[in-house]
Amino acid sequence: MGYYLGVDLGGSKTHIVIANEKGVAVGFGESGGGNHQSVGYDGMYTALQTALADALKSATLKAAQIRAAGFGIAGYDWPSEKGMMTGVIDRLGLGVPYELVNDTIPGLVAGAEEGWGVGVVSGTGCNCRGWDREHQREGRVTGYGIMMGEAAGGTELAYRAMQLVGFEWMQRGPKTALTQVFINATGAKDMEDLLEGYTEGRYQAKAEVAPFIFEVARQGDMVAQDLIRWAGQELGEMAISVIHQLDFEQLEFDVVLSGSMFEGGPALVDPMRETIQKVAPGARMVRLDVPPVVGAVLIGMEKDGIKSNPALRKSLADSVQVVMQAGNAQQL
């Protein structure tokens, strides 16, 4: 029986799953973050090696029994990085065919009914990528958030919220409960101390305030409500850019939503949907409800000629949840 490896390497954790050709997960391994932008390429290798050893041990398999693999790698942003990435992966000694993609793609493959469409990530940061039906063409944004005007993850939401607090102080905008959110989060004495400290670098607008922004919006703060609507529209605009790149405007396809920001529910998702469907009426919003590593395994299986189908995806999703729970995995 053939076995397939799926890797979801992120900034805070690395998950590896081994599954058989029937879509039954038989092994799981976990380690810390491996994004080379944070830990370097040696750190990336260490994260992969540790998780791989755990996965092989839990599956009671040897590396030689793996037939193919799919790697979703955070920090794989540009084609020029492929050489360094493959160099790290080849050090693992698997010696099998594998597909290397940005870590946004496995979530798309795992969540979309037919394994293609557009994937939008909104957590601490944000990203958006798409794959066509044949997995031959990829659409993308840069993934560099504020620097490139791409929004909105929690970081961009907090950044914009602080601007609105500044607008209140200078009387350019209305009063808002967002001010107290940041005073509480930073320990500032008052609004002026908050703004002085923020502009001088003593205080920061961090993504961790995002849940509190959603809460004051639910309590009726109009500024916060408008801010979340803006975030949804911005996420929609990111998706539209990928839709244009892949000529999806007239197609029916899934837009897979992953990341903690989407826990905000309709306040964020509805304006996103409205924005996207003005350009692509056939787009369907789908919340990712399985670990992205499911998609990485499917990508590995495709590399060996096994095409995904709903039954295979369901079997894999169900069994991955079981092996991850058995390993007490951090399911992010």
N, C-alpha and C positions, 0 to 999 in steps of 0.2 A: 504493500500500500504506500502511496506517495504522501509526503507531508509538506506543508507549506508554511512559510514564515511571514508574519506581518509585524511591522515596526511602526510605532507612533512615538517619535522622539520630539519632545517639546522643551520649553524653557524651564519648566518646573519638575517634570517627570518624564520617564521613558517607559513605555509598555511594549512588550513583545509577546505575541501569541503564536503558537504552533497549532495547526489544524490538519486533519486528514482530508482526502479528496472528496469525502462526502459532506464536508462542511462542519465537522464536529471538532471543536477545540479540545486539544489534549494536553496542552501545556501553556504556562504563563510565567513571565518574568517581569520584574519591575526594578527600576533604578532611578536615580535623580535626573535632573535636567541635563540635556546634552547639546543645547544650541551653541554652536561654535562662537557666536557673537558674544556669549557670556563666559563660556568655559574653555574656549579654544578647541582646536581639532584634537588634541590629546584628550581633553575632557570629554569630547564627543565620543571618541573611541572607548574610553573607560565606561561611559554610560551604556553604550551598546554591548560591550563585552560582558559587563556585569549582568544586564538583563537577559542576554542570550544564554549565559551559563545557567541562570535560574530557570529559564524556560525549558531548556534541554533536560535539566535535572527533573523538573516536575513532570515532563512528558516521558521520562525514562527513554530518551532517544539520543542518538549520536548525530553530530552535525552532518555526517555523510548521508543520513537518511532524508535530509531536506532536499526537495526538488527545485524549488524556486522561492523567491521572496519579493515582498513589496515594502519599500521604505518611504514613510512620510516624515520628512525632516524639517523641523523649524530652523529658519535661518538659511534655507536653500532658496535664495531669492533671485539669483542671476545665473545664466548659462556659464559664465566664466568661473563659477564656483564648483562646477560639476567635477572637474579633475580632482580637486582636493577632497570632495565628498566621496567619490568612488575610491580614492586612495584609502580613506579611513575604513570604508565598508570592506574593501578587499583584504584589509589586515585581519578581519574576523576569520578568514580562511574557509568560508562557506563553499566557494567554488561553484556556485549555481547561477543561473540567469536571474536577474533581479531588475525591478523598475524603481527608479528614484524620482520622487516628486516632492513638492512643497507639502507641508503638513496640513494645508487646507484641503487638499484633494481627497485623502482618505475619508474625511468626514462627509464630503459630497458623495463619494461612492457608497458609503455605508448608509446614508440617509435617503438618497434618491431611489425611487421605485425601480428605475431602469438603469441606475448606476451612472447617470450622466446628468448634466444641467449646470447649475450655478451654486457654489457654496459660499456663504457669507459667515464670517467669524466675527463676533463682537464680545470680547471679554475685557481683559485689561487693555488690550489694543484691538485693532480691527484688520481684517484682510478679506479679500474676495478673489476667487478663481473659478474658472469653469472648464468643463471638458465636453467635447461634442460626443455624439452617440458612439462613434468608433474609437474614441480615446486617442485621436490623432491630432486634434487641434486644441490648444489651451488658450483661454483668455485670462487676463489678470490685471490687477492694479499693482502698485509698487510694494504695498504693505508697510509703508513708512509713516503712516499716520499724519500727525500735525505737520511734519516737515514737508509733506507733499499734498497737504490739504485734503487728506482722506479721513473720513469720520463715519461712524463714531463708536469707538470702544469707550471703556470707563475713563481712560486717560483723556481722550478728547472731550468727553462730556464734562469732566471736572475742569479742564482748561477753559472751556466755553462758559461754564457756570461762574468761574471767578471773574470773567469779563463782565458778566451780568451783575455781580456784586459791585464791581467797580462802577458800573453804570448807575446803580442806586446811589452810591456815595457822591458821585458828581452830578446827580439829578438829571442824568441823561435817560434813565429808565425808572420804572416803578420800584417801590419797596418789595422785597422778596424774602421769604423764609430761608432762601439759600444762604444768606449772610450768616444766620445763626448756625447753619450746618457747618460752615467752614470755621467759625469761631470755636465751635465745639470740637471739631476735628483737629485743629491746630493748637488749641489752648490760648489763642489770642485774647487780649483784654477786652477789645472792642473792635468796631469796624475799621477805624483808622489804624489801629495797631495791626490788624489783619492785613490791610492793604500795604502798609509800610513794610511789614515783615515779608510779605509775598514778593513785592517788587525788589527787595534787597536780598532775597534768597533765604531768609530765616524760616519762612513758612512755604509749604508746597501744596499744590492742588493735585491730590493723588486719586487714582482710580478707586480706592477703597471707599470714597464718599458716594459712589454711584447709587448704592441701595438707599441712602438717605435722601438723595435727590428724587428718586422714584417715590419715596414715602411722602415727602412734602408735596409732591405733585398730586398724589392720591388724596391728600388732605385739603386740596383746593387751591394751592399756590399757582397763580396763572403764569408766572414767569417760569416756574419749573415745568409746568405742563407744556408751554411753548418750547422749552428747551428739549424735552423728550421728543416732541413732534419733530423738531429740527433734526435730532439724532436719527430718527426713523427715516426721514427724507434723505439724509446724507447716506445712510446705508443703502437706501434704494438707488441713489445715484451711482454708488460704487457698482452695484449689480448691473445697472443699465450699461455702464461702460463695458463690462464683460459681455453682456448680451449683444451689444453692437459689434464687438470684436468677433463673435462667433456666429453672427447672423441668426440669432434665435428669435427675432422679433415676431415672426409669424408662427412659431412652434408652440406646442404644449410641453412644458418641462417643469421640473421641481427646482425650487430655490431652497436649499437646505440651510437652516439657521442653527448655528452652534455657538456656545459661549454664554457666560453668566448674564450678560446684559439682557438676553431674551427672556430671562426670568421676569422681566418687567411687564411682559404680556402685551395685550392689545394696544396699550398707550404707545409702545414702540413699534410693534409689528404692523398695526393698521396703517399708519402713514407710510411705512416702508412698502407695504403691498400696493397702496394707492399710487405711489410714485412709480413703481415698477410696471404695474398693469396699464398705465397710460402709454407705455411703449411696447409692452409684451403682454397682451390680455390673457394669454394662455399660461402665464407663470403661476405656479402653485407654491404657497409658502408651506414648508415642512420643517417642523422642529426636530432636530437630531435627538433621538432617544436611546441610542446605543453608543458604546465607546467607538471613537474613530478608528481604533486599531482593527475593527471589523473590516473596514474598507481597505486597510493595508493588506490584510490577508487575501481579500478578493483580488486586489491588484497583483499579488504574488501568484495566485492561481491562474489568472489571465495570462501571465507570462509563460505558463506551461500549457496554454491552450484550453484551459477550463473556463468556459463562459459563465458569467454570473446569471442567476435567475432568482425569482422571488423565494422559492423553496430553499435554495442553497443559502441565500442571504439570511433567511429566518433561522435556519438550523445553526448557522454560524453565530448570529447575534445571540440566540438563546444560550448556546453552549459557552460562548465567551463570557457572558455574564456569570455563569456558574464557576468557571475556572478563576475569574478575577475575584469573585466573592470568597472563594476558597483560599485565595492568596491574600485576602484583606487589602485589595488594591485601592489606591487613591484614584477614584474615577472622576477625572476632570475632563 
